[in-house]
Amino acid sequence: MRIEKGSLNDINELENLYDDLNDYLEIHVNFPGWRKGIYPVKETALKGIEEGNLFVIKNDEHIMGSVILRHKPELAYSKADWKIDLEDKDIYVVYTFAIHPLYLKRGVGKALMDFIIQYSKDTKIKAIRLDVYEKNIPAIHLYKKCGFQYIDTVDLGYSAYGLDKFELYQKIL
């Protein structure tokens, strides 16, 4: 497995990854509450590539997963007591952490999370923050396994999609 910044050459495969994952979630337990055609979509990947903060994890043939790292948190993050006062430039917020269904339960998510942690350390980031739908048990398990601490539960404004409560997690580096 190798991890690199995503490029425009990856865009079609990223769109397929998102569509395949959403199709999979539709017929299994949809832990994150994502919806095909709504989130994530091709434009999600395009924006991450344009910003230079979308990363892909690949094997020799395919993109197995991707993640977007941003300094800017969701507005609701400001309601939480993070126990440490940091400027946006000192944090990464994990967005669109996605693993293709063919590679679920194969260590790809853990490898991508390990990369996020090491990359954050290498770029002198002081904390990694993320939100996760409260019923996304597999993701919550992974984040805790990687040393993230629960901070608070907030409403990110997605109740129209049936997603009311999101748990916030942080890993101080």
LINLIN-V671466 format. One record per residue. N is the residue number from 1. SS is DSSP state (A for helix, B for strand, O for the rest). OMEGA is omega in whole degrees, 0 to 359 (* if undefined). Layout:
N;SS;OMEGA  N;SS;OMEGA
//
This chain:
1;O;175  2;B;181  3;B;182  4;B;175  5;B;176  6;O;179  7;O;178  8;A;176  9;A;182  10;A;193  11;A;180  12;A;179  13;A;176  14;A;177  15;A;178  16;A;177  17;A;180  18;A;180  19;A;179  20;A;179  21;A;179  22;A;175  23;A;179  24;A;181  25;A;181  26;A;182  27;A;176  28;O;175  29;O;182  30;O;184  31;O;182  32;O;181  33;O;179  34;O;181  35;B;179  36;O;180  37;O;180  38;O;180  39;B;346  40;O;182  41;O;181  42;A;181  43;A;176  44;A;180  45;A;180  46;A;180  47;A;178  48;A;178  49;A;179  50;A;179  51;A;180  52;O;184  53;O;175  54;B;179  55;B;178  56;B;173  57;B;187  58;B;163  59;O;182  60;O;187  61;O;191  62;O;168  63;B;181  64;B;181  65;B;178  66;B;177  67;B;174  68;B;178  69;B;179  70;B;174  71;O;187  72;O;178  73;O;172  74;O;182  75;A;182  76;A;178  77;A;182  78;A;180  79;A;185  80;O;173  81;O;184  82;O;177  83;O;178  84;O;183  85;O;181  86;O;173  87;O;180  88;A;182  89;A;182  90;A;181  91;B;164  92;B;173  93;B;181  94;B;176  95;B;170  96;B;175  97;B;188  98;B;176  99;B;179  100;O;182  101;A;179  102;A;186  103;A;177  104;O;178  105;O;178  106;O;179  107;O;182  108;A;178  109;A;179  110;A;179  111;A;179  112;A;178  113;A;176  114;A;176  115;A;181  116;A;181  117;A;180  118;A;179  119;A;179  120;A;177  121;A;182  122;A;181  123;O;173  124;O;176  125;O;183  126;O;179  127;B;174  128;B;180  129;B;178  130;B;173  131;B;182  132;B;177  133;B;188  134;O;180  135;O;179  136;O;186  137;A;179  138;A;180  139;A;179  140;A;178  141;A;179  142;A;183  143;A;178  144;A;178  145;A;180  146;O;174  147;O;177  148;O;180  149;B;177  150;B;180  151;B;186  152;B;173  153;B;184  154;B;173  155;O;180  156;O;177  157;O;181  158;B;183  159;A;177  160;A;178  161;A;181  162;O;182  163;B;185  164;O;189  165;O;177  166;B;176  167;B;177  168;B;179  169;B;180  170;B;171  171;B;177  172;B;184  173;O;*
//
